[in-house]
Amino acid sequence: MLRIGDWQVHPASNNISRNGETVRLEVRAMRLLLCLAQRAGEVVSIDDLITDVWAEVNVSPDSVYQAVTSLRRVLGDDPKQPAYIETVPRLGYRLVARVSSTETSRPLSRTKISLMLGVTICLALFVVFGLGLHREIQKGSSAFASSRPQRSIAVLPFLDLTEGMNQEEFADGMTEEIIDKLSKVSGLRVATATSSFFFRGKQVTVSDIARTLRVSYVLDGSVRKSGPRVRVAARLVRAQNGYVIWSETYDRPFDDILAVQDDIANEVTKAFSASIGSRVIQDQSP
């Protein structure tokens, strides 16, 4: 175990605890935390984080932004006055909290943190490959698919990744606009905005959200405003296996908020309809 700021970190169980409160992190979130802790006080670039934390998959910088934002929320960190993770514009992120061993209360060496990170990654890979080979997973996947309508989706609240996080109202409007557009697609079941927004800020896996809302697909995304322009990223996840089957980024001038939301919502709906349509055909083929 090690201590990062006020939190005790348990890499083996992916748990962090503070004042009697225990939170379970997703494996990748723990790897992100350990990667930053390994170089505490130093700036870790986006490319380095992608290499160390997402070594086995291809992701964009948006995945890093979303992961850091989610991790900050769990830690109770304020990006404007960070006590844990500091954003260094155009360079990356820096862990500013003190890192020490819980046994000795002395600063933990980089070697030990590297060992913890390595063990966490090995355990994660072992679980992924082990479960992937296990016959029961195949049975569970079939049961999952049969218990939910093929054409059903939940749109999660889009994350505000703008520096200063002052565009949450636009992000929420973007989410609601997409829900409205998708609800008009014939034959598609869409979870209500109230149901989707219930999961805002909660550390819940995509499969658990899909199971609760009884949907086969989950759409999430983020917004970032820079000067006179805004970038909206969206991705579609197949809940049965957690795979991203479609993702896209939209850049627009931020001159008319309602027009931008309407335009991007239409684009997302068209792309989703094309993607899920072909996917359902493939699933139903012999």
C-alpha positions as CSV (number, residue, x, y, z in Angstrom):
1,M,0.0,0.0,0.0
2,L,1.0,3.6,-0.4
3,R,-0.4,7.0,0.6
4,I,-1.2,9.7,-1.9
5,G,-2.2,12.9,-0.1
6,D,-5.1,11.9,2.2
7,W,-5.8,8.7,0.3
8,Q,-4.5,5.2,1.1
9,V,-4.0,3.3,-2.2
10,H,-4.3,-0.5,-2.4
11,P,-3.1,-1.4,-6.0
12,A,-3.7,-5.1,-5.5
13,S,-7.5,-4.6,-4.9
14,N,-7.9,-1.4,-7.0
15,N,-9.3,0.3,-3.9
16,I,-8.5,3.7,-2.4
17,S,-9.7,4.7,1.1
18,R,-9.9,7.8,3.3
19,N,-11.6,8.5,6.6
20,G,-13.5,5.2,6.5
21,E,-14.6,5.7,2.9
22,T,-13.5,3.1,0.4
23,V,-13.8,3.6,-3.4
24,R,-13.0,1.0,-6.0
25,L,-11.2,2.3,-9.1
26,E,-11.4,0.8,-12.5
27,V,-8.1,-1.0,-13.4
28,R,-7.1,1.8,-15.9
29,A,-7.8,4.5,-13.4
30,M,-5.5,2.8,-10.9
31,R,-2.8,2.5,-13.5
32,L,-3.2,6.2,-14.3
33,L,-2.8,7.1,-10.6
34,L,0.2,4.9,-10.2
35,C,1.8,6.2,-13.4
36,L,1.5,9.8,-12.1
37,A,2.7,8.7,-8.6
38,Q,5.7,7.1,-10.1
39,R,6.8,10.5,-11.4
40,A,5.3,12.6,-8.6
41,G,6.2,16.3,-8.9
42,E,7.2,15.9,-12.6
43,V,5.1,16.7,-15.7
44,V,3.9,13.5,-17.4
45,S,3.0,14.1,-21.1
46,I,-0.2,12.9,-22.7
47,D,1.9,10.6,-25.0
48,D,3.7,9.1,-22.0
49,L,0.4,8.4,-20.2
50,I,-1.1,6.8,-23.4
51,T,2.0,4.6,-23.7
52,D,2.0,3.5,-20.0
53,V,-1.7,3.3,-19.2
54,W,-3.2,2.4,-22.6
55,A,-0.4,0.3,-23.9
56,E,-2.6,-2.4,-25.4
57,V,-5.2,-0.2,-27.1
58,N,-5.2,2.7,-29.5
59,V,-6.8,5.8,-27.9
60,S,-6.9,9.5,-28.5
61,P,-5.9,12.3,-26.1
62,D,-9.6,12.6,-25.3
63,S,-9.4,9.3,-23.4
64,V,-6.7,10.7,-21.2
65,Y,-8.7,13.9,-20.5
66,Q,-11.8,11.9,-19.6
67,A,-9.8,9.5,-17.4
68,V,-8.1,12.4,-15.5
69,T,-11.4,14.2,-15.0
70,S,-13.0,11.1,-13.6
71,L,-10.0,10.4,-11.3
72,R,-10.1,14.0,-10.0
73,R,-13.8,13.6,-9.2
74,V,-13.1,10.4,-7.2
75,L,-10.2,12.0,-5.3
76,G,-12.3,15.1,-4.6
77,D,-9.8,17.3,-6.4
78,D,-10.5,20.8,-7.7
79,P,-8.8,21.4,-11.1
80,K,-8.7,25.2,-10.4
81,Q,-6.8,24.7,-7.1
82,P,-5.5,21.2,-7.4
83,A,-4.3,19.2,-4.4
84,Y,-3.7,16.1,-6.4
85,I,-3.5,16.4,-10.2
86,E,-2.3,19.6,-11.8
87,T,-2.9,20.4,-15.4
88,V,0.2,21.8,-17.1
89,P,-1.2,23.5,-20.3
90,R,0.0,22.0,-23.6
91,L,2.4,19.7,-21.7
92,G,0.5,17.2,-19.6
93,Y,-0.3,16.5,-15.9
94,R,1.7,16.5,-12.6
95,L,0.8,14.8,-9.4
96,V,1.4,17.4,-6.7
97,A,0.2,15.4,-3.7
98,R,2.8,13.8,-1.4
99,V,3.4,10.1,-2.1
100,S,4.7,7.9,0.7
101,S,4.6,4.3,2.0
102,T,1.8,3.6,4.5
103,E,4.2,1.4,6.5
104,T,7.0,3.9,6.9
105,S,5.4,7.3,6.1
106,R,8.5,8.0,4.1
107,P,8.5,9.1,0.5
108,L,8.1,6.0,-1.7
109,S,10.9,5.4,-4.2
110,R,10.2,5.4,-8.0
111,T,11.4,1.8,-8.1
112,K,8.7,0.6,-5.7
113,I,6.0,2.5,-7.4
114,S,7.1,1.1,-10.8
115,L,6.9,-2.4,-9.2
116,M,3.3,-1.7,-8.0
117,L,2.4,-0.4,-11.5
118,G,3.9,-3.4,-13.1
119,V,2.1,-5.8,-10.7
120,T,-1.2,-4.0,-11.4
121,I,-0.7,-4.2,-15.2
122,C,0.2,-7.9,-15.0
123,L,-2.9,-8.6,-12.8
124,A,-5.1,-6.7,-15.2
125,L,-3.8,-8.5,-18.2
126,F,-4.1,-11.9,-16.4
127,V,-7.7,-11.2,-15.6
128,V,-8.5,-9.9,-19.1
129,F,-7.0,-12.9,-20.9
130,G,-8.1,-15.4,-18.2
131,L,-11.7,-14.3,-18.4
132,G,-11.6,-14.0,-22.2
133,L,-10.7,-17.7,-22.4
134,H,-13.2,-18.9,-19.8
135,R,-16.2,-20.6,-21.2
136,E,-18.6,-19.0,-18.8
137,I,-17.9,-15.6,-20.3
138,Q,-19.2,-16.8,-23.6
139,K,-22.4,-18.0,-21.9
140,G,-22.7,-14.7,-20.1
141,S,-22.3,-12.7,-23.3
142,S,-25.1,-14.7,-24.9
143,A,-27.4,-14.1,-21.9
144,F,-26.5,-10.4,-22.0
145,A,-27.4,-10.0,-25.6
146,S,-30.7,-11.9,-25.3
147,S,-31.9,-10.0,-22.3
148,R,-31.7,-6.5,-23.9
149,P,-33.2,-5.1,-27.1
150,Q,-30.6,-4.9,-29.8
151,R,-31.7,-1.4,-30.7
152,S,-31.4,0.3,-27.3
153,I,-29.1,3.0,-26.0
154,A,-28.2,5.2,-23.1
155,V,-26.5,8.6,-23.6
156,L,-24.3,9.4,-20.6
157,P,-23.7,13.1,-19.6
158,F,-20.9,14.5,-21.7
159,L,-17.8,15.5,-19.7
160,D,-16.7,19.2,-19.6
161,L,-13.0,19.0,-20.3
162,T,-12.5,22.7,-20.9
163,E,-9.8,24.2,-18.8
164,G,-11.6,25.7,-15.7
165,M,-14.5,23.3,-16.4
166,N,-16.9,26.2,-17.1
167,Q,-18.8,24.7,-20.0
168,E,-20.9,22.1,-18.1
169,E,-24.1,23.8,-19.1
170,F,-23.2,23.4,-22.8
171,A,-22.1,19.8,-22.2
172,D,-25.5,19.0,-20.5
173,G,-27.3,20.7,-23.4
174,M,-25.3,18.6,-25.9
175,T,-26.3,15.4,-24.0
176,E,-30.0,16.3,-23.9
177,E,-30.0,17.3,-27.6
178,I,-28.5,14.0,-28.6
179,I,-31.0,12.1,-26.5
180,D,-33.9,14.0,-28.1
181,K,-32.6,13.3,-31.6
182,L,-32.0,9.6,-31.0
183,S,-35.5,9.2,-29.4
184,K,-36.9,10.1,-32.8
185,V,-35.2,7.2,-34.6
186,S,-37.8,4.6,-35.5
187,G,-37.5,1.4,-33.5
188,L,-34.8,2.7,-31.1
189,R,-35.3,2.6,-27.4
190,V,-33.5,5.5,-25.6
191,A,-33.0,5.8,-21.9
192,T,-34.4,9.0,-20.4
193,A,-32.2,12.0,-19.6
194,T,-33.1,11.6,-15.9
195,S,-31.9,8.0,-15.9
196,S,-28.7,8.8,-17.7
197,F,-27.8,11.9,-15.6
198,F,-28.2,9.7,-12.4
199,F,-24.7,8.2,-13.3
200,R,-23.0,11.6,-13.5
201,G,-19.7,11.5,-11.5
202,K,-20.3,7.9,-10.3
203,Q,-17.6,5.2,-10.7
204,V,-19.7,2.7,-12.5
205,T,-18.7,0.5,-15.4
206,V,-20.4,0.6,-18.8
207,S,-21.7,-2.9,-18.4
208,D,-23.2,-2.1,-15.0
209,I,-24.9,1.0,-16.5
210,A,-26.2,-1.0,-19.4
211,R,-27.5,-3.7,-17.1
212,T,-29.3,-1.2,-14.9
213,L,-30.9,0.7,-17.8
214,R,-31.4,-2.5,-19.9
215,V,-29.7,-1.2,-23.0
216,S,-27.3,-2.7,-25.5
217,Y,-25.3,0.4,-26.3
218,V,-23.9,3.3,-24.4
219,L,-22.9,6.6,-25.9
220,D,-20.6,9.0,-24.1
221,G,-18.4,11.9,-24.9
222,S,-16.8,15.2,-24.0
223,V,-16.7,18.9,-24.9
224,R,-13.7,21.3,-24.9
225,K,-13.9,25.0,-25.7
226,S,-10.8,26.8,-26.9
227,G,-11.2,30.4,-27.9
228,P,-13.9,30.8,-30.5
229,R,-14.2,27.1,-31.2
230,V,-15.5,24.0,-29.5
231,R,-14.6,20.4,-29.9
232,V,-17.1,17.6,-29.2
233,A,-15.9,14.0,-29.0
234,A,-18.4,11.1,-29.0
235,R,-18.0,7.3,-28.9
236,L,-20.3,4.4,-29.0
237,V,-19.6,1.4,-26.8
238,R,-21.1,-2.1,-27.2
239,A,-22.1,-3.0,-23.6
240,Q,-21.9,-6.7,-24.2
241,N,-18.1,-6.7,-24.5
242,G,-17.1,-3.1,-23.7
243,Y,-15.6,-2.5,-27.2
244,V,-15.7,0.9,-28.8
245,I,-17.4,0.3,-32.2
246,W,-17.5,4.0,-33.3
247,S,-16.0,7.3,-32.3
248,E,-15.8,10.7,-33.9
249,T,-14.7,14.3,-33.1
250,Y,-16.5,17.4,-34.3
251,D,-15.0,20.9,-34.4
252,R,-17.3,23.8,-34.7
253,P,-17.2,27.6,-34.3
254,F,-18.7,28.5,-30.9
255,D,-20.8,31.4,-32.2
256,D,-24.4,30.0,-31.8
257,I,-24.6,27.4,-29.0
258,L,-28.0,26.1,-30.0
259,A,-27.1,25.7,-33.6
260,V,-23.9,23.9,-32.7
261,Q,-25.7,21.5,-30.4
262,D,-28.3,20.8,-33.1
263,D,-25.8,20.3,-35.8
264,I,-23.6,17.9,-33.9
265,A,-26.6,16.0,-32.5
266,N,-27.8,15.4,-36.0
267,E,-24.3,14.2,-37.1
268,V,-24.0,11.9,-34.1
269,T,-27.5,10.5,-34.8
270,K,-26.7,9.8,-38.4
271,A,-23.4,8.1,-37.6
272,F,-25.0,6.1,-34.8
273,S,-27.9,4.9,-37.0
274,A,-25.5,3.8,-39.7
275,S,-23.3,2.0,-37.2
276,I,-25.9,0.2,-35.1
277,G,-27.9,-0.7,-38.3
278,S,-25.0,-2.6,-39.8
279,R,-24.2,-4.1,-36.4
280,V,-27.7,-5.5,-35.9
281,I,-27.6,-7.0,-39.3
282,Q,-24.2,-8.7,-38.5
283,D,-25.5,-10.0,-35.2
284,Q,-28.6,-11.5,-36.8
285,S,-26.8,-13.2,-39.7
286,P,-26.3,-17.0,-39.4
